[in-house]
Amino acid sequence: MRKLKHTSYRIKQCFLIFLLHLTTSQFPLYAKDKTTLSPPDCPNKDQLLLSRIDSLESLAPYLSYLSFPSQETLLFPLDLAKDKNQYTHSFGKIPNFGNTDKTYLFCYQIKNDTQVAHDLVVFIKYPLLDHVQFFETTNGTFVTFPAQGRLYSFFAREKRYRGFSHELELSPQETKQIWVLVSTESSMSVPLFVAKEKDFSHFVSDDFLIQGFYFGIVSVMTFYNFFVFLLIRDKAYLYYVIYLLFGSIAFQLSLNGILPMYFFPNQPALVWNLHNIIYYLFLFFSFPMSMTFMNLKENSPKLFLIFQMGMYISLLGLFLIPFLPYRLLNASGDIYSLCLAILGISASSYIAFSVKFRPAYFFFFAFLFVIIGGLGTLMKYMGVLPVNPFTENAFQIAMAIEVILMAFGLGDRISIVRKENERTQIKAEIDKQKLLAFQKELLLAKKLQESTLPSKVNHPEIVEVNAGYLPASLVGGDFYDIVKLSETEIICLIADVTGHGVPAAIEAAMLKIAFTQSLRFATSPSLVLNRINRSLVGTYQNQLLTAAALYINLEHKYFRIANAGHPPLYHVKQNSNVILPIRPKGKLIGLSKDLEFHEEEYELATHDQFFLFTDGLWDVWERDERGEKESEGKGEELFLEWMHSHMELSADQLHAKLEAFIKTRTTYIPPEDDITFILFSVRP
């Protein structure tokens, strides 16, 4: 029921505003509405005498006021105004009520105690009032003047002034009672002053000069920092420029009533709604500016996360603007800006004095001034501090000082960036020389590895041999060798050293020497692996290798195989269309000196094929045609299926098919591991 009443009130309020807008647009802006109804009587009999007015005079000592619910904002409550017991005297204190939903009615009396007629101007310095309406009672006549405020066109104001004003004519010895009705969805502050026409004109001129001086400084610094950003492309400058645009320019234009004066004089709804939007954009861009300027991502990851969270909260507030009441969002923004001030000064002091990041010193002192000025203004809006020249202009003064200090900080940052660039260039040159030296070492390692691989396989004519080798990098860790023992005997060793690069290549070179020394045991592959293990164990810490040794005797038609943790030998029996995986037990070479390698012996027949390879080959069968992993862990199974489907091919044809398949799967993405394969085929 309460929500329905509130909604009904808002509809009525909007309708009344619309009617009032039509009324003020159809008649002269300053037309007076006179009524002969019995006017109320201001309870404060302490009159302001015109002879006391020297330049600007505060009306606070002469004010009485009453408050009532906002539902009666647009219509002057004559009955309420007549009840003298409801009034409160200001006792010289400028009325300041913080964020309140009440409407206030102020009254005071001015008497012309001279013999000359005077023109005065009564004005309110605070520009964030939504509805302001002046009334006069003189000689029993009650005069109503057109409403003004943020909810009305700027042209409805009697004077071209960023606040709200009312012209007052006083004949000699005339006394007038002035009434001011005020309501707003923002903070309620009513600093009422009176001045003679000439003095008011001087005040407005000086005020415009101060505002122009402030916005001139900020605008120049904004362009300067944007130019610096274009030169050095440091995103900290870009974030600072955006921060200046929204915080030091746009928000100040709205906060000080200049936005409707120069930019949207006839669009009050736009001006009213823009205030909170600009407010939250200002809060939002304060976070990335702070994070980049203080380099929080590197200097303090925890603070970086906190600032990121704060940025998202302000972004949430920005998205909620269309859905939540203006007053709630405005008050939330005030509280959130207070939290931001505390967070900013805490973070900058830590980065400046604990982390010793030099640009943060400038940020700390610049932000300290902003916090002092912002707190002064914020506390004024919240009704904690009194309204005075400092609290009225504290934020602008602080922002101007901040801009100047940040200019020094940004200049210092440029110096640091330049020196850092010079150090980076020197380091880059050193790294370049190191890289060139490393490339030379890699080329030497590549030549060393190539010298360990057989350039030409010497084998009996009765055996056909095809081999393939594809390293994962410039230097690989795979090794193979084939030695012809006689016209009917052959010994083959294939190995895979763990890792890649130079260490693996050196290990492969040592393996070549160890294999050559073990050839006197060539007829026993297990002894060959045993001798190699004894030669290499402990040579390189944590460097292991898998290997398989194959001995073929073509005269007696048999072969022997021993394995040290290596993939199996595939024995392709053409006569029976069977592929037999053979993998005798054996641990990796290099684990221990006392290793035993089992040896198995099998018969062979004409047209039989033997296939030895390293496990890098299985990885190829796990890829799709684009080289992406498709069948993780199924490489061996898929490769065996492929082998079965190509059993009828000759050794040369099978070798060509293998190389084509490998090339297809490694064209776009290089292999993750070295690939080596050897194919033996027994001729008739």
N, C-alpha and C positions, 0 to 999 in steps of 0.2 A: 504494500500500500504506500509506504514511504517513497519507494522508487517511482511509482506511478505519479505521485504528487510532484516529485522532483522533475520528472519528464514533462509533466503538464506545465510546470513553472518555466522550464527552459523553452518550451514551445511558445508560451505567452511572451517570454522575454524577447525571443527572436522576432516575434511578430511586432512587439512594441518598438524594437530597434528599427525594424523595417519601416514602420509608420513614421517614426521620428526622422529617419533618413529622408523619407519622401517629403515630410513637412519642411525640413531645413533646406531641401534642394528646390522647393517650389516658391519659397519666400526668401526675402533678403536674409543673409546669414546672421545679421545682428539685430534682427527684429525683436522687439521686446513684447512679452505677453503680460499685460497688466490685469490684475484682478482686484476687486474691491472686497474680497473675503477678509475676514478679520485675521490680520497677519500675526504670526507668533512673536513672542518677545524674547530677545536674547538675554539669558539670565546674568551674564557677566556685565556688570555696569561699569567696569574699568575701561574707559574709552581711550582709544589711541588718538592723541591730539596731533593734528597735521603739523603744527609747529615743531614737534619732536622728530619728525621724519627727516633724517639726514642721510642722503644716499639711499642704501637699502636698509629697510627696517623689518626685523622679524616680527611676525604677528603672534608668535608662541605665547608671550605673556598675557595676551588679550583673548585667547581662545577658550571657548567652551564647546563641548561636543557630546553627542550621544551616539550609540550604536544600536543597530537592529538587524534582523535577518536580511539576507541579500534579496529575498523575494520582493522587497519593496524598493529595489534600487532605482527604478526608472520613474517612479512617481513621488513627488515631494510629499512626505508624510506630515501634513499640517497638524494633525491631531497629536502625533507623537512629539512634534517640535514644541507644542504648547505646554507639555508637562515639564516644568522646571526641575522637578525632583530627579529626573532621569539624567540630567546633565553632569558631566565631569569637567573640571577645570584642568587645563594643561599645566598651570603654574610655571610658565616660562620654558617648558620642555617641548621641543619639536615633536609632534605626534608621530609615532613610529610603532606599528603593531605587528610587524613581521608578516608571515603568511597566514592571513585570516580570511574567513569566508563572510565576514560581516560588512555591512555598509555603514559609513560614518557620515554624520551631519555636523559640520562645524559652523560656529557663528562668532561674530565679533562686531565691534562698533568703532566707527571712525568719525571724528568730528573735525570740521574745518574751523579752527579757532582764530582764523585770520579774517581780514576784511577783503580778501581777494579770492576769486574763484580759482580752483586748481583742478588739473586733470591728473589722476593717479592711475597706477597699474598694480593690481593685485595679481600675484603669480605664484605657481607651485613649481619648484625646481625639479621635482621627481617626475620623469616622463613615462613611467610604466603603469599608469593608472588607466583603467578601461573606460570608466564613466566619471566625468567631472561636470558638474553643473552649478552655476552661480545664480544666486537670487539676491534681491535687494528689498528692503522695506524702508520706505521713507514717506513721511507725512501721511501715514495710514494706507499707503499703496504698496501692494506686493508685486514685484516685477520679476518675471522669469526670463532667463537668457538661454539661448540654444546650448544644448549639451555638446561637450567636446571630450576627447579621450581617444584611446587606442581603437575603440570600437566605432569611431566616426572618422569621416574624411578630415584630412589635415586642414582643408579649407574652412572647416567649421570653427577653427580657432580664431579668436579675435586678433591675435598678434602672430607674426611670423617668428615663433619661438619654439624651441624643441620641448619645452615644458608646456604648461597651461596657464593662461592669463585672462584677466578681465579688466576692462577699462572702467574707471570710476570717476564720475564728475561730481565735484563738491562745490556748492555755492558757499558764499561767506556765512559762517556760523551754522552751517547745515550739518546734521548728524545722520549717518546712515548705518543701518544694520545689514551686514553682509552674511549670507548663508552659502555654504559650499557643501554639496552632496558628492560623496566619493565612494566608488567601489572598484575592485579589481580582482582578477584571478591570479595576479602576481603578488609580490610583497607589498604591503600597505605602508607607505611612508608619505607624509603630507607636510613638507617644509614650506609653509606659507610665508610670503614676504610681500611687502608693499614698497613702492618707490614712485617718485614723481616721474612724469612722462619722459623727461630728458634724461634723468638718471637711469631709468630702465633701458632706454636706447643705448646708453653707454655700456651698461652691464651686458646687454645682448651682444654688442659689438665685441667686447672683451671675451665673452664666452665663446663666440664663434672663432675668435683669433686663437684661443687656447686649444679648441677642438681641431682647428686647422693645423696648428703647430704639431699636435700629437699625431694626427693621421698623416701629415706630411713626413714625419720621421719614420713612422712605421711603413708607409708605402715605399719610401726610398730604400729602406733596409730590406723590404720584401723583394724589390727588383734586384738589389745588389746580391742577395743570397741566391736568387734564381739564376743570375748571371754566373755566379760561382759554381752552381750546380751544372750548368751547361759546359763549363770549362773542365771540371774535374770528375763529373758524373758520380759524385758521392751521394747516395740516396739520403743521407742524413740531412743534407741541404734541402732536398726536395720535400722531405717531411716537415722541415722547419718552415719552409715557404708556405705549405698548406696550413700548418699550425698558425702562422701569422695571418693568413687570409681569413681563417675562420675565427681565431681567438682574438687577435689584435685589431682586426679591421671589421669583419662582418658582425661579430658579437658585440663589439663596442658601438657600432652604428645602431644596432637594435637597443642595446642597454641604455644608450644616451639619447634616444628619441630622434636620431638623425635619419634613420631609415625611412620613416614616413615623410620626413621633411623634404628630402631631396630625390628619393627614388620611387616611392609608391604613395604619393600624397592622397590619391583618391581610391586606394585599395586597402581599407582598414583590416578586412578579414585576412588578407595575405600577410600584412605586417604582424598581426596578432599571432597567427599560426607559425610564422617564420621564426619567431623568437625561440621557442623550445627546440625547433629543428636545428637552428644555428648553435644553440647552447650545447646540444648533445654531439653535434659534429665537432665542435671545439673540444669537448671532453674526449671524444674518440681519437682525434688526431694528436692529442697531447701524448698519448701512449707510444705510438711508433716513433714520434720525434724524440721522446726521452730514451727509448730503447736503443735507437741507433746512435744518438749523440753520446750516450754513456757507454756504448758498445757492451750492453748487458749480456748479449748472447755468449760472449767470451769471458767478460769480467765477472759475471755472476749469473749462471744458468737458472738458479732458483728465482732470483728477482726477475729475470727475463720471463719466466713462466707466470709469475704474479702479474706482471704488466700485461702480458698477453691475455690473461683472464680478465683484467680490468678493461682492456680494449673490447673484449667480447660483451661485457656487461653494458658498457656504454652503447655498443651497437644494438643490443637488445632493447635498451631504452629508446633508441631512435626508431626501431621498428614498432614499438608499442605506442608511439605518439598518436596514431589515428584511433586507437582503441581505449585509451585511458584519459581521465579528465586532465585538463590543462593544469589546474592547481596542483594536483598530485604529482605530475611529472616535473613541474617547476620546482616544487619543494624537494622532490627526490634528487633533482639535479643539483640543488644547493648543498644537500647533505653529501652527495657523491663527490662534488668538487672539493668539499672539505676533506674527505678521505683521500682524494687524489693529491691534495696539497701536502698532507701528512706523509703519504707514501713517497711523493717526489722528493721532499726534503730529506727523508730518511735514506732513500736509495742513493741520492746524489752525495750525501755526506759519507756514506760507506764507500762508494766508488772513488770519491776524491781523496779521502784521508786514510782509508784502509788498503784499498787496491792500488792507490797512487796513480790513477789514470788522470793525466794532467788536464785534458779538456773538461773533465768533470768539475774541476775547481771553479771555472767560469760558470758552468751550469749550476753549481751549488749556490753561488752568490747571486746569480741572476734569478734563479728560481726562489731564493730566499726573499728577494724583494717582491716578486710576484705573489708569494704566499702571504707576506705581510699586508700588501695592498689588497689581495683577494680576500683575506680574512677580515680586514677592516670593512670592505664593502659587503661581504657576506653577512657579517655580524650586524651590520646596519640593516640589511634587508630582513634579517631574522628578528630584528627588534632588540638585540642585545646591546649594541652600541648606539649612542646618540647620533643624530644627523648634524654634521658640521662640515666645513670645507674639506677636511682631510678625508672623512669617510665617504663624502660625495665623489671625490676625484682620486681616491687612493689607488684603485685598480688601474686607472689610466696612467697615473704617475709611475706606479710600479712596472707596468708593461713597457713604458718608454725607457726606464732604466734597464729593464731586462733586455730589450732590443739592443741597447748600446753595449751592455756587457757580453751578450751573445755574439755580437759582432767581433769583439776581441777574442772570444772563445773560438769562433769559427776561423778567424785569422790564424790563431795558434794551431787549430786543427789542420789548416792548409800546410803550415810549416811542418807539422808532424807527418802529414801524408806525403809531403815532398821528400822528407828525409827517409821515410819508410820506403818510398818508391826507389830512392837511390840505393838503399840497402837491398831491396828486392832485386834491382837490376844487377848489383854486384853479385848477389847470391845466385841469380839466374845464370850469370856468366860462368861462375864457378861450377854450378851444376851442369852447365853445358859442356864445359871441359871434362868434367867427370863422366858425363854421358858418352862423350866421344871416346874417352879412354876405355870405358866399359864396353862400348861397341867394338873397339879394337880387340879387347879381351874375348868378346863373344865370337868374333871372326876367327881368332886363334883357336878358341875352344871348338868351333865348328870344324875347322881343318883337322884338329886333333881327333875329334870324333869320327870324321870321315875316313881318317887313316886307319881307324879300328875296324871299319866295315869293309867287307870284300868288294873291291872294285870290279872284279871278274871272278865268277865262281868256277873253280876247276873241279870237275866231277867226271865220273865214268860215263862213257857214251851210252851205256844201257839205262841210265837214269836221266830224266829231264827235270831241271830245276828252274823254278820261277820265284822271284822274291820281290817284295814291296816294302817301302819304308816311308812313313810320313810323320815327321816330328811335330809335336804340338806347339813348339816355339822354335827359335833359331837353332837351339841346341837341345837335343833330346836325351833321354835316358835309356832307350832301347838298344840292344846289342844282339847281333847274330854273326855266326861264322860257320863256314862249311869247308871241311878239309877232306881232300881225296887221299885215302890211305893206300889204296891200290886200285887196280882196274875193276875190282869187284867189291871194294869196301869204301865206306864213306862215314864220316862222323860230323854231326851238326850240333851246335849249341845255340840256343835262343834264350835271352834274358831280358828282364825288365827291372831297371834300377829305380828305387822309389824316388820321386821328385823329378824335377826338370832342371835345365840350365847347366851352368858350369860344374857344380859338384857332381851331378849325375854323369856328365861327360867324362870327368876325370875318373870316376868309379868305373865307367865303361872301358876306359883305356887300361886301367889296372886289370879289369876282367879279361881283356884281350891277352895280357901277359900271362895271367894265371891259367887261362885256357891253353895257351901254347905250351906251358910247362907241364900240363896234365895229359898231353897227347900220347905219352908212352902207355897210358892206361885206356887208350881210345876204345878198345873192344869192350870195355866195361863202363857204361855211362854212369853207374852209381859211383865208381871210383873217381871218374872225372869230376863229378859234382863235389865229392868229398875233398879232393885236392884243391879245388877252387875255393871251397869254404875255408879250409885251413889257411890258405894264402890271404884271404881277404878279411876274415873275421877280426874285428877290432881296429881295422884300418881307418874307418870313418865312423864317428860316433852317431848312432841312430840311423845309419845308412844301411838298408837291407836290399836284397834283390831276390826276385823269383827267377827260376831257370828251368829248362828242360834239355836233356842231352839225348840225342838219338843216334844209334849205331845201326847201319844197314849192311848186311852181308848178302850180296847178290849171288855169290857162288853157291852157298848152302841154303838160300831162300829163307832167311829169317831176319828179324830186327830186334833190337833191345832198346828199351826206353827207361829213363829215370827222371824223376820230377822233384823239384824243390819249391812247392807252393805255387806252381805255374799253371795256367789253363791247360786242359788236356790236349793230347795229340789226337787228331781225328784220322782214323784209319778207314779210308774209303775202299770198300771191297766191290769192285766193279762186277765181278761174276755173280754176286748174290744181292747186289743193290742194297748194301748195308753200310752205314757209317758207324764205326765203333769208337766211342770216346775212351781213350786210355790215359789214366792218371794215377801212376803209382804213388804211394804215400811218401811224403818228404816235407820237412819244414823249410822256411825261408833261409837262404844263405846269409850268414852274418849273425845269426842268433847266438850260436855257441860253437866252440871247436868240436865238441863231441856230438856230432850229428850223424845219423845214419840215413842213407837214401836207398829206398827199395828199388829193385830193378826187375822189370818184367820182359819176357821174351815171347815173340809171336812169329808165326809163319807168314810168309808173304807170297804173292802170286803175281804173274804178269798182269799189267794194267792196273795194279793196285796204286792208290795214291795216299800220300801222307801230308797232313796239313798241320803246320805249327804256326802259332801266332801269339801276340801279346793281348792283354785284356782290353786295350784301347779299341780293338776291332769290335767287341761286343757293344761298346757305347754307340758306334755308328748305326747299328741296327735298332737302337732305341729312339732314333730321330725320325722326323718326317721329312718330306722333300724340301722344306724350308730350313731344315737344320734344327728345329725346335724339339725339345724332349717330348716324346709322345708315349713311350712304353717303358717307363722306369722299371728296371730290374728284370726285364724280359729279353735282354739282348742275346743271351746264350740260346734261349729257346727259339727266337726268331731267326738267328743265324743258322741253326741246325735245319730249320724248315727250308731256308733258302738253299742250303747245301743239297738237301734231298731233291729239291726241284731242279738242280743243275748237275746232277750226277752223270748224265749222259755226255756232258761236254768234255772236250780234250783239255789237257793241262793248259795250253796256250789260250783257248777260249775261256776257260774258267778264270784264268788270271786277268784277262781283259774285262770280263764281267765284274770281277771284284773291284778292280781299279775304277771302273765307271760308276759303280754303286757308291764307293767311298767318296769319289769326287762330287757326286750329286748331293750327298748328305753333309759335306763340309765346305761347300762353295760360299754360303752366306755367313755361317758361323764356324770358326776354326774348331778343330777337335780339342776336347778337354784333356786327352792323354795321347802319348805317342802311339802310333799304329805300325806294327811290323807283322808281316806274314811270309811264310815260306811254303811252297807247294812242290812236293816231290811226286814224280810219276814214273813207274817202272815200265820201260819199253819192252816189247816182245823180243 
